[in-house]
Every structure is written in C-alpha cells, then in structure tokens.
Amino acid sequence: MQVPTDGLTWIPHWVKQRQIQLVPSGDHSVALQGPLLPQCQLKVEPLQSGKWRIELRCEELAPLSAEIEAEDAQTAWLAALERYRHWVLL
C-alpha cells in the first residue's frame, strides 16, 4: 500500500484488515474509504506551538478536532488514526 501522506511511514494492521484506503485529499489530509464505513476526511497539521492539530470530519457524525502533543509527524498520524478508530469503528 502506498502511503499518501507526508510523515506517515507505517500503517496500523487494523487499517489494512478493515480494507480502509487512505486517499490524498489536500495538504496534510486524506480521505478514508472502506467497505460499509462513512466517508471521512482526516487532517493532521503541525502548529507553531510544536503541537499537532487533528481534524476528523465524517458523513453523519459531528466533526472532531483536537490538539495533541507528538514528537513527530508519524506519531501524530498514528494518534489521528486511533481517534478515527475510536470515533468511527468502535
């Protein structure tokens, strides 16, 4: 699987298991598409404070936005995918 986002070099197993595709959809963002799942946009961008902003927007769900502390882009993206998993899949 080709990783379409800057900083994301490793994809969690559950993403592949649920057949979720990460499709580039702009600066620092991807569209998440999978069988029987709502269409979602996930955006992870660095802030000047050194923190990261996560934004998750899905059809039929309220938008989710959070600021997190992460040491690098990989850690921020993994945290964002975990929020997606808890918000949409569980």
N, C-alpha and C positions, 0 to 999 in steps of 0.2 A: 504494500500500500504506500503510495506516495504521500508524504506529509505536506499539506499545502500552506502551513503557517510558519512564520518565522519563529524560531525558538523551540518548536515542538519537534523533538527528535525521537520520541518514544511514545507509542500509543498503548494505553492500558488494554489488557486482554478482553475485558468486558465490552469494549467498543467494537472490537472485531467479532466477538461472539454474538452481539446483537445486530450485526451487519450494518452498523452505522457508518455512513460515509461523511467525511469532512471535506466540504467543497469550498474553495476560496470564494469570499464574497465581499472583499474590500480590504482596506488597511486593518491589520490586526484582527480580522474576523473571519469566521467560517459559518457556513450553513451546515446544520446537522440533519441528515436524512437517513431514515431507516424504516424497515417494514413495520407497519402498524404504530408508528410514532408521529407525534405532531411535528410540523416543520418548525425548526428553531434556528435562531441566529445567536452565535456566541462570539463575544468580542473581548479581547484581553489586551489592554494597552498600559504602558508604563506611565506613571505620573512623575512630576518633578520632585515630589517629596520622597521618591525612592520606593513608594508603594505601587501596587498594580490595581487597575480598575477592571472588574469583571462585569459584563452586561450580558444577560440572557433574556431573549425575547422568543416566546413560543406562541403558536396559534392556540387560542382558547385558554391561555394561562396568563396571569398577571406578570409583568416584566420584573426581573430580579436584577438588582445592581448592588455591588459590594466593593469595598476597598480592602485589599489583603496585603500582607507583608510576604514577600517571596524573595529569595536570594537571586533568582534569575528567571528568564522567560520560560524555560522548561517547567520549573516548579509552579509558576503562575498558571500556565496552561493546564497542568495536571490538576491543580486546585479547581480551576474553572470546570474541567470535565467532571470532577467529583460533584461539584454543585449541580451540574446538569443531571448527573445520575440520580442524585437525591431528589431533585425538584421534579424531574420528568419520569424517571423509570421506577422509583420506589413508591 
